[in-house]
Amino acid sequence: MYNIKSGQLLEGLSISEAQAVVMVIPKSEKPNWCVWIKGMNEWKALNYVPELNFPLQRNINYPELPKEQTSSQVIDGLYDYELDEDSLKEFIDRQHERIVRRFKVSIERDNKVFESHSINVSVGGVYLEDPVPEWVVGYCNITIEKPDTKEKIRLAGAVVDNQKPDNRVRLSFTPFAKREQESQLFYWLAA
């Protein structure tokens, strides 16, 4: 990826990593970026490279937003999961409210897929039942599936740093551009 105004060059990115970069580029800056992928004859404007624009065109079919949020709407259908005291300490000062719910979670990186289930999830990330394999590095695609309706949502994210190699169970999602998108995801997860 190359920024024609600033001269910034980002080399050696996988498609997943480039998608994550695209998600955080401000909309006003996107016209300044060009992309070249092995096999292309020349550089193309970012907007004309469909494989990098899935985050920009992410269509999530959320249920209708509730008119009034109550605690019973959030709690309804949640699974009980026993966490030890040490596990609870790491969730005390969270930016996003955690929902204790078991979703099927698929992680895709470089044409490999790892599947597990969530222990809990928030707008900021997911805590898994099983450790993520070593081949999941950098940015990846994370698909969350509801067990009852089989509805799916696909997000970009990465394994959280500073976890023990045999206990990499936390992933963070790439931040949303708008607060409204965070709210929509929260209600989708809680519904």
C-alpha positions, 0 to 999 in steps of 0.5 A: 500500500502506498500513500501518494501524498505522504509517501508512506509505503506499507510493504509485505502485508497479507490480505488480512493485515491490509484489510485491517489497515484499510479499516482505520484509514480515515475516509478523507484519506482513502483517495490518497492510497494506492495498492499493488498485489502480486499478479497486478500489472500496476498500482490501483486506487484503494477503492478499486481493490475489492478484496481490501474493501470488505471492511468498508462495505461490511453489511451486517443484518442486525435485528431492529434496535430495541426502543428501550434497553433493559437489563433483562434484554441483555441477560436473556439467553446468556450462558453461565460460565465459572471463571476463577478469581484471577480471570475476573481481575483482568476484566475489571476495567474494561472499555466495553461491557462483556456478554457471557455467551457461547458463540461459535468463533472461526478465525481465518488467517492465510487460508487456514481456519481455527474454530472454537467457542466464546466464553464471553464477548464484547464490542472490543473482543472475544475470550475463547474456550481454546487457545489460538494456534501459533499460526494466527499472527497479526491481523485475521478475520474473525467470524462469530455465529449465533448458535440458535439462528446461525446468523454470522458476523465477520470482523477484523482483529488480532490476538491480544499481545502478552499472553502465554504461548499455550494460553492465547485465548483473547482476541481484540477486534479492530475498532469501529469508525463510528460509535453507532456501529459499536452499539449495533454490534453490542445489540446483535451480540446481546439479542 
